[in-house]
Amino acid sequence: MAFWISDSDPIRNAQGREPRILVVDDDRDTRELYRACFDLSGFTTAEASTGSEAIDAARRLRPDLLLTDLILPDIDGFEVARRLRREVPMVRVIMLTGYSVDDFQTRASSVGIARALLKPILPQAMLREVRRALRQHPAA
């Protein structure tokens, strides 16, 4: 299965470099799958396995996009997004969940999450969502 797709021109951030994506999930296989997908598609990626690690990494790395699971071992993805809105306001957030959560989309929008998606999602579809989010203004 090939992950690399070129459905558009390469995306660059405001500094002219490949966008940085921080992948946050407590499941190592999921992190590695998405990281490989993004790396092979020309993005720079990093990983975190908890919400606290994600916040620390985001402060250090200043990613352009955070891809986070909803359910994390310490704090949930909603709280990660809330904190990052204050501390790293330019980061776009895409949230994933495999659970049926009441008002998932509404709650996600209320904390500034660009997209809220249900798992499973194929890597190609995830790439499309990431590219779409990166083209939007961070506050959108």
C-alpha angles and dihedrals in degrees: 000000000000117000099184114096129168105204094151146004115299113278119233127189126229091279091054096249133116110280118261117232124195112204114204121189133127089223109085094203091055092049092049093047094053093039091054090047093051095041092052089049095056102264127127110235142189132180140224129180101200137038092247091052089049093053092047092047092047091052090052101037102032093213121202091222137020118204107195139174116231096228113058130163097252115017126006127248092257091060091045089054092046092053094044092052087064099037105032103020096171094062117105116216130212115185128202130194136174092198132084103245123184112247091358094157094044094048091046093052092047092062095044101262110160095209135005113202136183121232137269098058124161118240092244091054090046090053090053091051092048092049091048092050093047091054091055123084107260093244092052 
